[in-house]
């Protein structure tokens, strides 16, 4: 493992990236509202990464990028680089189907087992290349060529940002998790004030963040942060929550926030105000209703970019800084040199990825433009 200096994700993706709201950062690309009209997507909630409608939006954007770069050109194949077999594998399969493309996906996640790869299939039969080493991305490139799917002109390369291009899963991803946890804790502590109990917070957050409770929390960190805030306020106890979930008196976050709405007069004024804001955002279909938390997440995340000295030991970089994955950077630059079309996806909310106008004036940048170290083999 080696430190390859500093850069940003924009070195290889430029501004061709969408965060959760599906509005491309590149000002030359259409916004989601316009795309809805062009592809006949109904108004309402924003599609999530594993949904077919999400793929239709990305396919449209890829075609717009191609028209800018190579008028009259054609996308013939798709290459996807991600870190989770289920979520990224589904997104990749949906993209292939929506675009009518053949393709291959690399799914990486490092562990301490001997290096190995496995060929599998996503839903729909599209091939997956699973590896427990990010260095295998170079072998994957050769594998694509051997399968008559060379990565170059005619290829759209879609790269996941979180825990792939940055904070590689199994190598550096825990720093992304630490930033999000810090943001939840800071937000809840600020709102509860003197009544905040750090130990009690972790005793609630840690178990509720497990897959066992994903059906209730929808695996949504905004919902989880809100639940921790309400439990910390004393309006509803953790034991009551667990009991109601077990006996199925409570089965969804919608039930929970509606219950709080019916009892909001019992909350302190500051908490009642933040509840009202979150409740209104939730009713409007906003997937990230807890804006205060997400803005704190942006700060806690960006502060972990490039925060250590260039001479810092590699182990310190991997444990204390969100770094660019060298193997992804290297192959992305090579694929772009060959003429491939590159595009980035992030499921992180825009509020947790982009600075507010006030922060922008202070020099803060979007996550994909923020400079940090590059680490890899």
N, C-alpha and C positions, 0 to 999 in steps of 0.2 A: 504494500500500500504506500502511496506517495502523495505529497501535497503538490498540486500542479499550478499553484498560484491562485489568482483571483479572477473572477468573471461574473457574469450574470446569465440567467436563462435567456434573456433577450439576445445574447450573442448568436444563438442558433434558431430561436423562434421569432426574433424581432418582437412585434406587438401582436402577432397572430396567435392570440390565446383568448379563450373564454373562461370566465369564472362561473359561479353557479347561476347567475342571472341571465347567462347566455347572450350578453351584449359584448361583442368583440372589443378588445381594447384598441385595436387598430381603427382609427377614425375613417379609413377608406372602405371599411366593410359595413354592411347594413346592420341596424339594430334589430333586436328581437321583434319589436312591434311591426317593422316593415317586413321581416321574414315571415311572420304569421300570415300576412296578407298574400305574400307571394306563393306560399306553399299550401295555403288553405288550412292553417292550423287554428283551431278555435281559441278564442280569447279565454283568459282565466289563469290558472296556475302555471308555473314554469315547469316544463318537463324535467324529470330527473335523469341522471346519467344512464340508468338501466332501462329507460323507457324508449319504445320505438319512435315517439315524437321527437325526443332529444336527438336521435340519429338523423332524422329528417332535417333538423336545423343545421347540424354539423355538415351534412352532405351538401346542403345549399351553400354554406360558407366556403367549403372546399372548392366548389365549382366557381364561386366568385373570385377566390384567390387565383385559381387557374386562369381565369379570363384576364386578370391583371398581369400575370407573369408570362403567359403563353397563349395569346388569343388564338382560338382554333384548335388548341391542344385538347387532349382527352385523358382523363384518369382511367387507367386500365386495371389497377390493383391497389390494395390497401395493406399497409403494414402498421400494426398497432404495438406500442410499447407501454406496458403497465405493470402493476404489482399485485393485483388481486385476481384470482381465477374467476370468481363469481361476478363481481361488479364490472371489472374491466373486460373479462371474457364476454359478458353479455353485451356491453357497449360495443365491442368490436364486432360481434355477430350481427347486431342491429345495423351497424354502419355498412357492413358488407351487403346485407339484404336491401337497405334503403338505397344504396348506390348501385346495386347490381354488379358488385365487384367480387373477384376472387381475392383472397388475402391470406396473411399469416400474422399471428400475434405472438409477441414475446412477453411472457409473464415471469418476472424475477422477484425473488425473495430469498435473501441469504440466510444460511444457517451454519451450524458447526459440523454438519455431516459431510462425508466425502462428496466432492463435486459431482453432480449428476444432472441429466436433463431427461425429460419425458415428453413424448408426443401425445397429445390428447385432442379432444374436440370441444368446442363451445356448443351451446344450444343452437341447433340448426346445422351442425356438422362442420363448421369452419374449423380449420386446424389451429391448435395451440401448441406453442413451444414453451414448456415449463422448465425453469432452471433455478437451482439454489445458489447460483453465482451470477453476479452482474457482469463479470468478465465474459460470460457465455454469449453476450450480445454480439461479440465479434464472430463467434461460431454461427450464431443465428443468421448473420448477414450472408455468410457462405451457404448456409442451408437454404435461404431464400433463393439464391442463384441456382442451386442444384435442383430446386423444385420449379424451375422456369418462372420464377417470380423475382427477377433481379430488381434491386432497389435503385431506381434512377428515374429518368424521364418516364412519365406515365404512372409513377407511383405516388400515392398520397401517404405520408407518414404522420400518424397521429400519436403524440407523446403525452402521456399523463404527467402532470406536474408533481403533485404531492406524493412523496414516498417512491418516486421513480426518478424524475429529473433532479429533484432535490430531496434530501432526507431519505435516501434509498432504504426500502423496507429490509429489515434484518441487519442493517449496517448503521444507519443514522436516523431512522424514522422515529425513534423514541424522543428525539429533541423536538419534533413537531408536536408530539403528544404532550410533552412537558410545557410547551408554550400555551397550548390550549387549556391545560389544567390550571396553569397560573392565571390565565385570563378569567376562568370561571371563579376561581377563589378570590381574586382581586375584586371582581364585580360584586359577588355576594357579600364580601367583607365590607366594601364601601357602602352598600345599601343597608346592611344590618347594623353597621356601626359597632358600638361597644358590646352589643349582644352576640357578635360573631364569635363562634367557637371553632377554631381550626380543626381540632380532633373530631368534633361532632360532624363537621362538614365532610371530612374524608370518610367517616364511618357511613355516610349516606351516599356520597358521590361514587366511591369505588364500587360498591355492589351494584348500584343502579346503572353503572356504565358497562356492565357485562351483558353478553348476548341473551342471558336468561330474561332480561327486562326490555329487550329491544322492541318487542311487540307493543309494550306500553309507551316507551320513549320514542318509538319510531327510529331509533338510532340517530336521533337528532340532538346535537349538543345544545341548541337553543332551548329545547324542551327540557333537557336534563338540568341546565343551569337554572331555569325558572323553577323546576321542581325543588332543587336544592335551596333556592331562595325562600320558597314558601314553607318548606319544612324547617328551615332555620328561623323563620319568623314565629314559629310555634302555633300557627293557624291549624296545622295538620301535622301529626307526628309520623315519624318513620315507621313505627310499629303499626299504627293505624293503616298506613299506606300498604305495607306488606300484607297485613291481614285482609284488606279489601281486595288486593290483587289476587291473593290465594283463593278467596271465596267468590271471586269474579263479580263482586259488587262494583269493581272498577276495572275496566278493560282497555281504556284508551286515554291518551293525553287530552283529547277533546272533552271527555267527561271530567277529568281532573281540573282543567282550567275553567270549565263551566261551574264546577262546584265552588272554586275560589271566587268566581264572579258573584255567586249567590251569597257569599259571606264577606265580600270586600270591605264592608263597613267595619269589620273587626280588625282590619289592617291599619297600621300607622299610616299617616298621610303620605309619606314618601313612598312607602311600599304600595299603597293603593294607586298612586300615580303611575308607578312603573308597571304595575299589573295592568292598568287600563291601556297603557301604550302597547304592551305585549298582546293583550287580548284583542285589541282592534286590529293589529297586524295579523294575528292568527286568523281572525274572521275574514280578513281580506285575502287569505290564501298565501300570505308571505311565508316562504319556507324558512326564513331567518328572522323571526319576530323579535328577538331579544337584541336590539341594536347596540345597546350599551356594552353587552358582553362581547359582541363581535368586533366592536371598535377597540376594545381592550385586547382582543385576540390579535388584531393587526399589530398593535404596539408590541405585545410580548413576542410575536413571531419575528417581526422585522428586526427587533433588537438582538435576535440570535443569528442574524446574517452578518458574516464577516466581523464578528465581535472580538475575536482572538488575534493575537500577534501572528505574523507569518512564521515565526520560529516556534510556535506552539507544537508540542508533540502530537502526533497523529491521533493518539487515543484521546487526547483532550479535545481536539477538533471534532472528532466523531461523537463525543459525549456532551460537548458544550456549545456546538454551533450547528446550524442547519447549512449543510454544504451541498454543492452541486456534485452529482454523480459523474465522475470522470468518463466512465464507459458510455453513458448516455450522451454526454456532450461530444465525445470523440466521434461516435457513430453518426450523430445528428449532423455534425459539420461535414462528415464524409458524404453522407446521403445528399445533403444539400449541394455539395460540390458536383455530384453526379447528375443533378437536375431534378431530384425529388422535391415534392411540395410538402413542406412541414407545417404542422398546426398543433397547438397545445390545448389540453383540456385540464381544468381544475374544478373539483367539486367544492372547493372552499368558497364560502360566500364572498361576494364583492366587498362587503363591509369589513371582512377580515383579511382582505388582499390588497385593497387600494386605500391610499391616504385620504382623509377628509381634505377639503380645500384649505383649511387652516394648517393642517400638517404639511400639505404640499408646499405651502408658502415657506415652511421651515426647512424644506429640502428633503422631506420623506418621499419615497418612490413606491410604485407598485412592486409587489414581491418579485415579479419576473424581471424587473429592471434593477433590483437591489443587488449590489455586488457582495459576493461571499467567496469563500475558498472552494477550490475544486479538489476533491479527494477520490482516489480510486487506484486501481491496478495499472 
